[in-house]
Amino acid sequence: MQYFPNGSQFAVSAGLGAPIPITAITNADPAVATAVGVNTGDYVVVESGWGGINNRATQAGTVVDDDVPLIGLDTSEADRYPQDTFTGNLRIASGFFGLSQITDLDKSGGEQQV
């Protein structure tokens, strides 16, 4: 279970852009995907045949020549992320809105009220 400190801010994306094909990806930490149309700082969702990163949200690092570092995604373990099985897309998340009613996170409570 993951805990967040009090005062954390949460936001949800209202939409995802069209799939952008990933033409190559590295076995590295962070993973670097080759994809046309992603900009530095974009928030993206990874769609991949690699279960460890499928449907993961991340932020694009500094994009150089269509090489997109995927911050926080470690694909350096080649046995877990074999190059010959990779297929995937990136989808840019947009239209974020804040969840201002979350004031405190607790591992208990929230039981159904009758």
Order of alpha helices (4+ residues) and beta strands (2+ residues): beta-beta-beta-beta-beta-beta-beta-beta
